[in-house]
């Protein structure tokens, strides 16, 4: 995954796969339903602690791995700067 939108789509798909509503997932992860909705819609300012609790409740894991050599990391980093403007 490279974007907040991709992460949100994965979270939404897994939630639906488990048959959970946004409200049910929010209660399990101790966040608001609105927070879950923002996460699923790719909101780029998701806080790490609630994100990790939510992923845990979906029986998923978050991995951080080195990027492939062919990835243009400069463009990737610049995309974050543009998002903050």
HTML snippet that shows the backbone in 3Dmol.js (N, CA, C, O; Angstrom):
<script src="https://3Dmol.org/build/3Dmol-min.js"></script>
<div id="view" style="width:600px;height:400px;position:relative"></div>
<script>
const pdb = `
ATOM      1  N   UNK A   1       0.838  -1.171   0.000  1.00  0.00           N
ATOM      2  CA  UNK A   1       0.000   0.000   0.000  1.00  0.00           C
ATOM      3  C   UNK A   1       0.882   1.233   0.000  1.00  0.00           C
ATOM      4  O   UNK A   1       1.924   1.277   0.655  1.00  0.00           O
ATOM      5  N   UNK A   2       0.447   2.219  -0.740  1.00  0.00           N
ATOM      6  CA  UNK A   2       1.248   3.438  -0.824  1.00  0.00           C
ATOM      7  C   UNK A   2       0.464   4.684  -0.467  1.00  0.00           C
ATOM      8  O   UNK A   2       1.052   5.755  -0.314  1.00  0.00           O
ATOM      9  N   UNK A   3      -0.853   4.573  -0.330  1.00  0.00           N
ATOM     10  CA  UNK A   3      -1.649   5.770  -0.050  1.00  0.00           C
ATOM     11  C   UNK A   3      -2.653   5.494   1.060  1.00  0.00           C
ATOM     12  O   UNK A   3      -2.970   4.346   1.369  1.00  0.00           O
ATOM     13  N   UNK A   4      -3.140   6.574   1.645  1.00  0.00           N
ATOM     14  CA  UNK A   4      -4.188   6.459   2.657  1.00  0.00           C
ATOM     15  C   UNK A   4      -5.450   5.851   2.050  1.00  0.00           C
ATOM     16  O   UNK A   4      -6.177   5.126   2.729  1.00  0.00           O
ATOM     17  N   UNK A   5      -5.711   6.139   0.788  1.00  0.00           N
ATOM     18  CA  UNK A   5      -6.890   5.599   0.123  1.00  0.00           C
ATOM     19  C   UNK A   5      -6.797   4.079  -0.005  1.00  0.00           C
ATOM     20  O   UNK A   5      -7.791   3.377   0.180  1.00  0.00           O
ATOM     21  N   UNK A   6      -5.616   3.577  -0.318  1.00  0.00           N
ATOM     22  CA  UNK A   6      -5.431   2.125  -0.432  1.00  0.00           C
ATOM     23  C   UNK A   6      -5.597   1.449   0.926  1.00  0.00           C
ATOM     24  O   UNK A   6      -6.210   0.385   1.020  1.00  0.00           O
ATOM     25  N   UNK A   7      -5.057   2.059   1.971  1.00  0.00           N
ATOM     26  CA  UNK A   7      -5.226   1.514   3.311  1.00  0.00           C
ATOM     27  C   UNK A   7      -6.705   1.507   3.694  1.00  0.00           C
ATOM     28  O   UNK A   7      -7.209   0.517   4.223  1.00  0.00           O
ATOM     29  N   UNK A   8      -7.380   2.591   3.432  1.00  0.00           N
ATOM     30  CA  UNK A   8      -8.806   2.671   3.746  1.00  0.00           C
ATOM     31  C   UNK A   8      -9.621   1.622   3.024  1.00  0.00           C
ATOM     32  O   UNK A   8     -10.533   1.031   3.603  1.00  0.00           O
ATOM     33  N   UNK A   9      -9.300   1.385   1.764  1.00  0.00           N
ATOM     34  CA  UNK A   9     -10.022   0.374   0.988  1.00  0.00           C
ATOM     35  C   UNK A   9      -9.795  -1.016   1.579  1.00  0.00           C
ATOM     36  O   UNK A   9     -10.722  -1.825   1.626  1.00  0.00           O
ATOM     37  N   UNK A  10      -8.580  -1.300   2.028  1.00  0.00           N
ATOM     38  CA  UNK A  10      -8.280  -2.594   2.641  1.00  0.00           C
ATOM     39  C   UNK A  10      -9.040  -2.767   3.953  1.00  0.00           C
ATOM     40  O   UNK A  10      -9.585  -3.837   4.226  1.00  0.00           O
ATOM     41  N   UNK A  11      -9.074  -1.714   4.760  1.00  0.00           N
ATOM     42  CA  UNK A  11      -9.795  -1.762   6.030  1.00  0.00           C
ATOM     43  C   UNK A  11     -11.283  -1.990   5.773  1.00  0.00           C
ATOM     44  O   UNK A  11     -11.898  -2.838   6.420  1.00  0.00           O
ATOM     45  N   UNK A  12     -11.864  -1.247   4.839  1.00  0.00           N
ATOM     46  CA  UNK A  12     -13.287  -1.391   4.509  1.00  0.00           C
ATOM     47  C   UNK A  12     -13.596  -2.807   4.019  1.00  0.00           C
ATOM     48  O   UNK A  12     -14.581  -3.415   4.439  1.00  0.00           O
ATOM     49  N   UNK A  13     -12.752  -3.323   3.134  1.00  0.00           N
ATOM     50  CA  UNK A  13     -12.979  -4.664   2.590  1.00  0.00           C
ATOM     51  C   UNK A  13     -12.926  -5.713   3.700  1.00  0.00           C
ATOM     52  O   UNK A  13     -13.765  -6.613   3.744  1.00  0.00           O
ATOM     53  N   UNK A  14     -11.948  -5.601   4.592  1.00  0.00           N
ATOM     54  CA  UNK A  14     -11.832  -6.578   5.672  1.00  0.00           C
ATOM     55  C   UNK A  14     -13.001  -6.464   6.645  1.00  0.00           C
ATOM     56  O   UNK A  14     -13.523  -7.480   7.105  1.00  0.00           O
ATOM     57  N   UNK A  15     -13.417  -5.237   6.962  1.00  0.00           N
ATOM     58  CA  UNK A  15     -14.547  -5.039   7.863  1.00  0.00           C
ATOM     59  C   UNK A  15     -15.789  -5.716   7.286  1.00  0.00           C
ATOM     60  O   UNK A  15     -16.508  -6.421   7.994  1.00  0.00           O
ATOM     61  N   UNK A  16     -16.028  -5.499   6.018  1.00  0.00           N
ATOM     62  CA  UNK A  16     -17.187  -6.110   5.366  1.00  0.00           C
ATOM     63  C   UNK A  16     -17.065  -7.627   5.317  1.00  0.00           C
ATOM     64  O   UNK A  16     -18.048  -8.345   5.497  1.00  0.00           O
ATOM     65  N   UNK A  17     -15.850  -8.105   5.073  1.00  0.00           N
ATOM     66  CA  UNK A  17     -15.605  -9.552   5.045  1.00  0.00           C
ATOM     67  C   UNK A  17     -15.966 -10.190   6.390  1.00  0.00           C
ATOM     68  O   UNK A  17     -16.479 -11.308   6.435  1.00  0.00           O
ATOM     69  N   UNK A  18     -15.694  -9.477   7.475  1.00  0.00           N
ATOM     70  CA  UNK A  18     -16.004  -9.971   8.813  1.00  0.00           C
ATOM     71  C   UNK A  18     -17.455  -9.701   9.208  1.00  0.00           C
ATOM     72  O   UNK A  18     -17.892 -10.114  10.282  1.00  0.00           O
ATOM     73  N   UNK A  19     -18.199  -9.016   8.352  1.00  0.00           N
ATOM     74  CA  UNK A  19     -19.601  -8.738   8.626  1.00  0.00           C
ATOM     75  C   UNK A  19     -19.831  -7.711   9.715  1.00  0.00           C
ATOM     76  O   UNK A  19     -20.845  -7.752  10.411  1.00  0.00           O
ATOM     77  N   UNK A  20     -18.886  -6.784   9.865  1.00  0.00           N
ATOM     78  CA  UNK A  20     -18.994  -5.748  10.891  1.00  0.00           C
ATOM     79  C   UNK A  20     -19.500  -4.448  10.292  1.00  0.00           C
ATOM     80  O   UNK A  20     -19.172  -4.105   9.156  1.00  0.00           O
ATOM     81  N   UNK A  21     -20.297  -3.731  11.060  1.00  0.00           N
ATOM     82  CA  UNK A  21     -20.656  -2.372  10.671  1.00  0.00           C
ATOM     83  C   UNK A  21     -19.530  -1.447  11.129  1.00  0.00           C
ATOM     84  O   UNK A  21     -18.672  -1.843  11.918  1.00  0.00           O
ATOM     85  N   UNK A  22     -19.542  -0.220  10.629  1.00  0.00           N
ATOM     86  CA  UNK A  22     -18.557   0.749  11.103  1.00  0.00           C
ATOM     87  C   UNK A  22     -18.709   0.958  12.602  1.00  0.00           C
ATOM     88  O   UNK A  22     -17.714   1.084  13.317  1.00  0.00           O
ATOM     89  N   UNK A  23     -19.949   0.994  13.082  1.00  0.00           N
ATOM     90  CA  UNK A  23     -20.207   1.206  14.510  1.00  0.00           C
ATOM     91  C   UNK A  23     -19.663   0.058  15.356  1.00  0.00           C
ATOM     92  O   UNK A  23     -19.079   0.291  16.414  1.00  0.00           O
ATOM     93  N   UNK A  24     -19.849  -1.170  14.901  1.00  0.00           N
ATOM     94  CA  UNK A  24     -19.344  -2.320  15.643  1.00  0.00           C
ATOM     95  C   UNK A  24     -17.817  -2.313  15.706  1.00  0.00           C
ATOM     96  O   UNK A  24     -17.231  -2.561  16.760  1.00  0.00           O
ATOM     97  N   UNK A  25     -17.187  -2.031  14.584  1.00  0.00           N
ATOM     98  CA  UNK A  25     -15.729  -1.960  14.560  1.00  0.00           C
ATOM     99  C   UNK A  25     -15.231  -0.832  15.448  1.00  0.00           C
ATOM    100  O   UNK A  25     -14.247  -0.996  16.170  1.00  0.00           O
ATOM    101  N   UNK A  26     -15.896   0.300  15.400  1.00  0.00           N
ATOM    102  CA  UNK A  26     -15.499   1.443  16.233  1.00  0.00           C
ATOM    103  C   UNK A  26     -15.559   1.081  17.712  1.00  0.00           C
ATOM    104  O   UNK A  26     -14.655   1.427  18.472  1.00  0.00           O
ATOM    105  N   UNK A  27     -16.605   0.396  18.120  1.00  0.00           N
ATOM    106  CA  UNK A  27     -16.740   0.006  19.524  1.00  0.00           C
ATOM    107  C   UNK A  27     -15.614  -0.943  19.931  1.00  0.00           C
ATOM    108  O   UNK A  27     -15.061  -0.818  21.023  1.00  0.00           O
ATOM    109  N   UNK A  28     -15.280  -1.874  19.070  1.00  0.00           N
ATOM    110  CA  UNK A  28     -14.210  -2.835  19.380  1.00  0.00           C
ATOM    111  C   UNK A  28     -12.851  -2.152  19.471  1.00  0.00           C
ATOM    112  O   UNK A  28     -12.028  -2.517  20.310  1.00  0.00           O
ATOM    113  N   UNK A  29     -12.610  -1.160  18.610  1.00  0.00           N
ATOM    114  CA  UNK A  29     -11.302  -0.481  18.561  1.00  0.00           C
ATOM    115  C   UNK A  29     -11.239   0.746  19.469  1.00  0.00           C
ATOM    116  O   UNK A  29     -10.201   1.401  19.561  1.00  0.00           O
ATOM    117  N   UNK A  30     -12.361   1.058  20.145  1.00  0.00           N
ATOM    118  CA  UNK A  30     -12.425   2.217  21.041  1.00  0.00           C
ATOM    119  C   UNK A  30     -12.152   3.520  20.296  1.00  0.00           C
ATOM    120  O   UNK A  30     -11.383   4.368  20.750  1.00  0.00           O
ATOM    121  N   UNK A  31     -12.795   3.657  19.154  1.00  0.00           N
ATOM    122  CA  UNK A  31     -12.749   4.891  18.369  1.00  0.00           C
ATOM    123  C   UNK A  31     -14.183   5.234  17.989  1.00  0.00           C
ATOM    124  O   UNK A  31     -15.100   4.458  18.258  1.00  0.00           O
ATOM    125  N   UNK A  32     -14.379   6.383  17.370  1.00  0.00           N
ATOM    126  CA  UNK A  32     -15.724   6.746  16.939  1.00  0.00           C
ATOM    127  C   UNK A  32     -16.030   6.167  15.564  1.00  0.00           C
ATOM    128  O   UNK A  32     -15.125   5.836  14.799  1.00  0.00           O
ATOM    129  N   UNK A  33     -17.317   6.051  15.264  1.00  0.00           N
ATOM    130  CA  UNK A  33     -17.713   5.599  13.938  1.00  0.00           C
ATOM    131  C   UNK A  33     -17.216   6.564  12.884  1.00  0.00           C
ATOM    132  O   UNK A  33     -16.850   6.149  11.784  1.00  0.00           O
ATOM    133  N   UNK A  34     -17.198   7.861  13.208  1.00  0.00           N
ATOM    134  CA  UNK A  34     -16.706   8.871  12.274  1.00  0.00           C
ATOM    135  C   UNK A  34     -15.230   8.655  11.972  1.00  0.00           C
ATOM    136  O   UNK A  34     -14.789   8.861  10.841  1.00  0.00           O
ATOM    137  N   UNK A  35     -14.463   8.241  12.976  1.00  0.00           N
ATOM    138  CA  UNK A  35     -13.037   7.978  12.755  1.00  0.00           C
ATOM    139  C   UNK A  35     -12.869   6.826  11.774  1.00  0.00           C
ATOM    140  O   UNK A  35     -12.032   6.894  10.875  1.00  0.00           O
ATOM    141  N   UNK A  36     -13.661   5.765  11.941  1.00  0.00           N
ATOM    142  CA  UNK A  36     -13.615   4.628  11.022  1.00  0.00           C
ATOM    143  C   UNK A  36     -13.980   5.093   9.610  1.00  0.00           C
ATOM    144  O   UNK A  36     -13.321   4.708   8.644  1.00  0.00           O
ATOM    145  N   UNK A  37     -15.015   5.910   9.484  1.00  0.00           N
ATOM    146  CA  UNK A  37     -15.431   6.407   8.167  1.00  0.00           C
ATOM    147  C   UNK A  37     -14.309   7.207   7.511  1.00  0.00           C
ATOM    148  O   UNK A  37     -14.046   7.040   6.320  1.00  0.00           O
ATOM    149  N   UNK A  38     -13.644   8.076   8.279  1.00  0.00           N
ATOM    150  CA  UNK A  38     -12.540   8.865   7.712  1.00  0.00           C
ATOM    151  C   UNK A  38     -11.393   7.963   7.276  1.00  0.00           C
ATOM    152  O   UNK A  38     -10.798   8.177   6.220  1.00  0.00           O
ATOM    153  N   UNK A  39     -11.084   6.956   8.086  1.00  0.00           N
ATOM    154  CA  UNK A  39     -10.034   6.005   7.728  1.00  0.00           C
ATOM    155  C   UNK A  39     -10.388   5.300   6.421  1.00  0.00           C
ATOM    156  O   UNK A  39      -9.558   5.207   5.517  1.00  0.00           O
ATOM    157  N   UNK A  40     -11.616   4.806   6.324  1.00  0.00           N
ATOM    158  CA  UNK A  40     -12.037   4.071   5.127  1.00  0.00           C
ATOM    159  C   UNK A  40     -12.067   4.948   3.877  1.00  0.00           C
ATOM    160  O   UNK A  40     -11.938   4.446   2.761  1.00  0.00           O
ATOM    161  N   UNK A  41     -12.234   6.237   4.061  1.00  0.00           N
ATOM    162  CA  UNK A  41     -12.260   7.152   2.915  1.00  0.00           C
ATOM    163  C   UNK A  41     -10.896   7.762   2.619  1.00  0.00           C
ATOM    164  O   UNK A  41     -10.787   8.681   1.807  1.00  0.00           O
ATOM    165  N   UNK A  42      -9.852   7.251   3.279  1.00  0.00           N
ATOM    166  CA  UNK A  42      -8.501   7.677   2.938  1.00  0.00           C
ATOM    167  C   UNK A  42      -8.050   8.971   3.573  1.00  0.00           C
ATOM    168  O   UNK A  42      -7.144   9.629   3.062  1.00  0.00           O
ATOM    169  N   UNK A  43      -8.666   9.345   4.678  1.00  0.00           N
ATOM    170  CA  UNK A  43      -8.228  10.553   5.372  1.00  0.00           C
ATOM    171  C   UNK A  43      -6.767  10.374   5.751  1.00  0.00           C
ATOM    172  O   UNK A  43      -6.411   9.375   6.376  1.00  0.00           O
ATOM    173  N   UNK A  44      -5.931  11.305   5.392  1.00  0.00           N
ATOM    174  CA  UNK A  44      -4.485  11.147   5.541  1.00  0.00           C
ATOM    175  C   UNK A  44      -3.957  11.457   6.929  1.00  0.00           C
ATOM    176  O   UNK A  44      -2.757  11.309   7.162  1.00  0.00           O
ATOM    177  N   UNK A  45      -4.783  11.872   7.841  1.00  0.00           N
ATOM    178  CA  UNK A  45      -4.304  12.252   9.170  1.00  0.00           C
ATOM    179  C   UNK A  45      -4.703  11.242  10.238  1.00  0.00           C
ATOM    180  O   UNK A  45      -4.852  11.612  11.403  1.00  0.00           O
ATOM    181  N   UNK A  46      -4.877   9.993   9.876  1.00  0.00           N
ATOM    182  CA  UNK A  46      -5.243   8.977  10.859  1.00  0.00           C
ATOM    183  C   UNK A  46      -4.122   8.824  11.879  1.00  0.00           C
ATOM    184  O   UNK A  46      -2.954   8.695  11.513  1.00  0.00           O
ATOM    185  N   UNK A  47      -4.482   8.839  13.156  1.00  0.00           N
ATOM    186  CA  UNK A  47      -3.500   8.685  14.218  1.00  0.00           C
ATOM    187  C   UNK A  47      -3.071   7.232  14.317  1.00  0.00           C
ATOM    188  O   UNK A  47      -3.866   6.325  14.072  1.00  0.00           O
ATOM    189  N   UNK A  48      -1.838   7.018  14.671  1.00  0.00           N
ATOM    190  CA  UNK A  48      -1.267   5.672  14.660  1.00  0.00           C
ATOM    191  C   UNK A  48      -1.903   4.742  15.693  1.00  0.00           C
ATOM    192  O   UNK A  48      -2.244   3.610  15.350  1.00  0.00           O
ATOM    193  N   UNK A  49      -2.073   5.173  16.937  1.00  0.00           N
ATOM    194  CA  UNK A  49      -2.592   4.288  17.975  1.00  0.00           C
ATOM    195  C   UNK A  49      -3.990   3.767  17.633  1.00  0.00           C
ATOM    196  O   UNK A  49      -4.201   2.555  17.682  1.00  0.00           O
ATOM    197  N   UNK A  50      -4.956   4.629  17.288  1.00  0.00           N
ATOM    198  CA  UNK A  50      -6.265   4.101  16.897  1.00  0.00           C
ATOM    199  C   UNK A  50      -6.191   3.239  15.636  1.00  0.00           C
ATOM    200  O   UNK A  50      -6.935   2.267  15.501  1.00  0.00           O
ATOM    201  N   UNK A  51      -5.304   3.592  14.727  1.00  0.00           N
ATOM    202  CA  UNK A  51      -5.135   2.797  13.511  1.00  0.00           C
ATOM    203  C   UNK A  51      -4.687   1.384  13.860  1.00  0.00           C
ATOM    204  O   UNK A  51      -5.230   0.413  13.334  1.00  0.00           O
ATOM    205  N   UNK A  52      -3.707   1.264  14.739  1.00  0.00           N
ATOM    206  CA  UNK A  52      -3.213  -0.055  15.129  1.00  0.00           C
ATOM    207  C   UNK A  52      -4.280  -0.858  15.869  1.00  0.00           C
ATOM    208  O   UNK A  52      -4.390  -2.066  15.659  1.00  0.00           O
ATOM    209  N   UNK A  53      -5.063  -0.215  16.726  1.00  0.00           N
ATOM    210  CA  UNK A  53      -6.154  -0.920  17.424  1.00  0.00           C
ATOM    211  C   UNK A  53      -7.189  -1.419  16.429  1.00  0.00           C
ATOM    212  O   UNK A  53      -7.696  -2.533  16.557  1.00  0.00           O
ATOM    213  N   UNK A  54      -7.499  -0.594  15.440  1.00  0.00           N
ATOM    214  CA  UNK A  54      -8.489  -0.970  14.433  1.00  0.00           C
ATOM    215  C   UNK A  54      -7.987  -2.148  13.607  1.00  0.00           C
ATOM    216  O   UNK A  54      -8.727  -3.103  13.369  1.00  0.00           O
ATOM    217  N   UNK A  55      -6.756  -2.083  13.179  1.00  0.00           N
ATOM    218  CA  UNK A  55      -6.180  -3.174  12.391  1.00  0.00           C
ATOM    219  C   UNK A  55      -6.164  -4.465  13.212  1.00  0.00           C
ATOM    220  O   UNK A  55      -6.448  -5.535  12.674  1.00  0.00           O
ATOM    221  N   UNK A  56      -5.840  -4.383  14.493  1.00  0.00           N
ATOM    222  CA  UNK A  56      -5.839  -5.558  15.359  1.00  0.00           C
ATOM    223  C   UNK A  56      -7.236  -6.166  15.436  1.00  0.00           C
ATOM    224  O   UNK A  56      -7.384  -7.386  15.360  1.00  0.00           O
ATOM    225  N   UNK A  57      -8.255  -5.333  15.585  1.00  0.00           N
ATOM    226  CA  UNK A  57      -9.630  -5.832  15.681  1.00  0.00           C
ATOM    227  C   UNK A  57     -10.088  -6.498  14.384  1.00  0.00           C
ATOM    228  O   UNK A  57     -10.997  -7.328  14.402  1.00  0.00           O
ATOM    229  N   UNK A  58      -9.477  -6.147  13.281  1.00  0.00           N
ATOM    230  CA  UNK A  58      -9.804  -6.765  11.991  1.00  0.00           C
ATOM    231  C   UNK A  58      -8.944  -7.996  11.724  1.00  0.00           C
ATOM    232  O   UNK A  58      -8.994  -8.574  10.638  1.00  0.00           O
ATOM    233  N   UNK A  59      -8.153  -8.392  12.723  1.00  0.00           N
ATOM    234  CA  UNK A  59      -7.262  -9.548  12.593  1.00  0.00           C
ATOM    235  C   UNK A  59      -6.322  -9.391  11.397  1.00  0.00           C
ATOM    236  O   UNK A  59      -6.089 -10.327  10.633  1.00  0.00           O
ATOM    237  N   UNK A  60      -5.791  -8.167  11.266  1.00  0.00           N
ATOM    238  CA  UNK A  60      -4.832  -7.834  10.219  1.00  0.00           C
ATOM    239  C   UNK A  60      -3.526  -7.429  10.900  1.00  0.00           C
ATOM    240  O   UNK A  60      -3.485  -7.233  12.114  1.00  0.00           O
ATOM    241  N   UNK A  61      -2.483  -7.309  10.123  1.00  0.00           N
ATOM    242  CA  UNK A  61      -1.232  -6.783  10.664  1.00  0.00           C
ATOM    243  C   UNK A  61      -0.682  -5.750   9.701  1.00  0.00           C
ATOM    244  O   UNK A  61      -0.888  -5.821   8.490  1.00  0.00           O
ATOM    245  N   UNK A  62       0.015  -4.800  10.268  1.00  0.00           N
ATOM    246  CA  UNK A  62       0.630  -3.746   9.487  1.00  0.00           C
ATOM    247  C   UNK A  62       2.117  -4.047   9.414  1.00  0.00           C
ATOM    248  O   UNK A  62       2.771  -4.208  10.445  1.00  0.00           O
ATOM    249  N   UNK A  63       2.652  -4.122   8.214  1.00  0.00           N
ATOM    250  CA  UNK A  63       4.071  -4.399   8.028  1.00  0.00           C
ATOM    251  C   UNK A  63       4.732  -3.201   7.367  1.00  0.00           C
ATOM    252  O   UNK A  63       4.160  -2.554   6.489  1.00  0.00           O
ATOM    253  N   UNK A  64       5.925  -2.930   7.803  1.00  0.00           N
ATOM    254  CA  UNK A  64       6.730  -1.892   7.182  1.00  0.00           C
ATOM    255  C   UNK A  64       7.935  -2.591   6.587  1.00  0.00           C
ATOM    256  O   UNK A  64       8.703  -3.248   7.289  1.00  0.00           O
ATOM    257  N   UNK A  65       8.088  -2.438   5.279  1.00  0.00           N
ATOM    258  CA  UNK A  65       9.160  -3.115   4.569  1.00  0.00           C
ATOM    259  C   UNK A  65       9.890  -2.121   3.682  1.00  0.00           C
ATOM    260  O   UNK A  65       9.329  -1.089   3.313  1.00  0.00           O
ATOM    261  N   UNK A  66      11.129  -2.421   3.338  1.00  0.00           N
ATOM    262  CA  UNK A  66      11.848  -1.542   2.421  1.00  0.00           C
ATOM    263  C   UNK A  66      11.116  -1.461   1.082  1.00  0.00           C
ATOM    264  O   UNK A  66      10.540  -2.445   0.618  1.00  0.00           O
ATOM    265  N   UNK A  67      11.144  -0.305   0.482  1.00  0.00           N
ATOM    266  CA  UNK A  67      10.532  -0.130  -0.831  1.00  0.00           C
ATOM    267  C   UNK A  67      11.378  -0.830  -1.884  1.00  0.00           C
ATOM    268  O   UNK A  67      12.590  -0.985  -1.733  1.00  0.00           O
ATOM    269  N   UNK A  68      10.719  -1.245  -2.940  1.00  0.00           N
ATOM    270  CA  UNK A  68      11.445  -1.865  -4.050  1.00  0.00           C
ATOM    271  C   UNK A  68      12.386  -0.840  -4.663  1.00  0.00           C
ATOM    272  O   UNK A  68      12.084   0.353  -4.680  1.00  0.00           O
ATOM    273  N   UNK A  69      13.505  -1.293  -5.157  1.00  0.00           N
ATOM    274  CA  UNK A  69      14.527  -0.401  -5.707  1.00  0.00           C
ATOM    275  C   UNK A  69      13.977   0.454  -6.833  1.00  0.00           C
ATOM    276  O   UNK A  69      14.378   1.608  -6.981  1.00  0.00           O
ATOM    277  N   UNK A  70      13.072  -0.088  -7.624  1.00  0.00           N
ATOM    278  CA  UNK A  70      12.570   0.680  -8.770  1.00  0.00           C
ATOM    279  C   UNK A  70      11.589   1.776  -8.361  1.00  0.00           C
ATOM    280  O   UNK A  70      11.250   2.628  -9.183  1.00  0.00           O
ATOM    281  N   UNK A  71      11.128   1.774  -7.117  1.00  0.00           N
ATOM    282  CA  UNK A  71      10.229   2.829  -6.666  1.00  0.00           C
ATOM    283  C   UNK A  71      10.963   4.168  -6.636  1.00  0.00           C
ATOM    284  O   UNK A  71      12.125   4.240  -6.238  1.00  0.00           O
ATOM    285  N   UNK A  72      10.291   5.198  -7.050  1.00  0.00           N
ATOM    286  CA  UNK A  72      10.872   6.532  -7.000  1.00  0.00           C
ATOM    287  C   UNK A  72      10.489   7.164  -5.663  1.00  0.00           C
ATOM    288  O   UNK A  72       9.436   7.792  -5.546  1.00  0.00           O
ATOM    289  N   UNK A  73      11.338   6.996  -4.667  1.00  0.00           N
ATOM    290  CA  UNK A  73      11.028   7.464  -3.325  1.00  0.00           C
ATOM    291  C   UNK A  73      10.935   8.978  -3.239  1.00  0.00           C
ATOM    292  O   UNK A  73      10.177   9.502  -2.423  1.00  0.00           O
ATOM    293  N   UNK A  74      11.689   9.688  -4.061  1.00  0.00           N
ATOM    294  CA  UNK A  74      11.605  11.149  -4.039  1.00  0.00           C
ATOM    295  C   UNK A  74      10.198  11.608  -4.411  1.00  0.00           C
ATOM    296  O   UNK A  74       9.647  12.496  -3.760  1.00  0.00           O
ATOM    297  N   UNK A  75       9.610  11.014  -5.452  1.00  0.00           N
ATOM    298  CA  UNK A  75       8.239  11.367  -5.837  1.00  0.00           C
ATOM    299  C   UNK A  75       7.260  11.005  -4.725  1.00  0.00           C
ATOM    300  O   UNK A  75       6.326  11.757  -4.445  1.00  0.00           O
ATOM    301  N   UNK A  76       7.473   9.867  -4.099  1.00  0.00           N
ATOM    302  CA  UNK A  76       6.605   9.417  -3.019  1.00  0.00           C
ATOM    303  C   UNK A  76       6.639  10.392  -1.849  1.00  0.00           C
ATOM    304  O   UNK A  76       5.590  10.761  -1.322  1.00  0.00           O
ATOM    305  N   UNK A  77       7.826  10.810  -1.441  1.00  0.00           N
ATOM    306  CA  UNK A  77       7.964  11.759  -0.339  1.00  0.00           C
ATOM    307  C   UNK A  77       7.357  13.104  -0.717  1.00  0.00           C
ATOM    308  O   UNK A  77       6.697  13.738   0.106  1.00  0.00           O
ATOM    309  N   UNK A  78       7.574  13.549  -1.958  1.00  0.00           N
ATOM    310  CA  UNK A  78       6.991  14.815  -2.405  1.00  0.00           C
ATOM    311  C   UNK A  78       5.472  14.775  -2.374  1.00  0.00           C
ATOM    312  O   UNK A  78       4.840  15.806  -2.146  1.00  0.00           O
ATOM    313  N   UNK A  79       4.867  13.612  -2.596  1.00  0.00           N
ATOM    314  CA  UNK A  79       3.406  13.518  -2.581  1.00  0.00           C
ATOM    315  C   UNK A  79       2.851  13.866  -1.203  1.00  0.00           C
ATOM    316  O   UNK A  79       1.743  14.394  -1.107  1.00  0.00           O
ATOM    317  N   UNK A  80       3.596  13.581  -0.133  1.00  0.00           N
ATOM    318  CA  UNK A  80       3.149  13.956   1.203  1.00  0.00           C
ATOM    319  C   UNK A  80       3.212  15.471   1.383  1.00  0.00           C
ATOM    320  O   UNK A  80       2.323  16.059   2.000  1.00  0.00           O
ATOM    321  N   UNK A  81       4.231  16.091   0.862  1.00  0.00           N
ATOM    322  CA  UNK A  81       4.363  17.541   0.971  1.00  0.00           C
ATOM    323  C   UNK A  81       3.212  18.233   0.231  1.00  0.00           C
ATOM    324  O   UNK A  81       2.660  19.220   0.718  1.00  0.00           O
ATOM    325  N   UNK A  82       2.854  17.710  -0.946  1.00  0.00           N
ATOM    326  CA  UNK A  82       1.733  18.302  -1.699  1.00  0.00           C
ATOM    327  C   UNK A  82       0.418  18.136  -0.945  1.00  0.00           C
ATOM    328  O   UNK A  82      -0.431  19.028  -0.971  1.00  0.00           O
ATOM    329  N   UNK A  83       0.249  17.017  -0.283  1.00  0.00           N
ATOM    330  CA  UNK A  83      -1.003  16.756   0.454  1.00  0.00           C
ATOM    331  C   UNK A  83      -1.179  17.727   1.608  1.00  0.00           C
ATOM    332  O   UNK A  83      -2.311  18.032   1.982  1.00  0.00           O
ATOM    333  N   UNK A  84      -0.090  18.220   2.180  1.00  0.00           N
ATOM    334  CA  UNK A  84      -0.171  19.136   3.313  1.00  0.00           C
ATOM    335  C   UNK A  84      -0.408  20.580   2.896  1.00  0.00           C
ATOM    336  O   UNK A  84      -0.734  21.425   3.730  1.00  0.00           O
ATOM    337  N   UNK A  85      -0.245  20.862   1.619  1.00  0.00           N
ATOM    338  CA  UNK A  85      -0.397  22.264   1.156  1.00  0.00           C
ATOM    339  C   UNK A  85      -1.847  22.676   1.126  1.00  0.00           C
ATOM    340  O   UNK A  85      -2.158  23.811   0.765  1.00  0.00           O
TER     341      UNK A  85
END
`;
const viewer = $3Dmol.createViewer("view");
viewer.addModel(pdb, "pdb");
viewer.setStyle({}, {cartoon: {color: "spectrum"}});
viewer.zoomTo();
viewer.render();
</script>
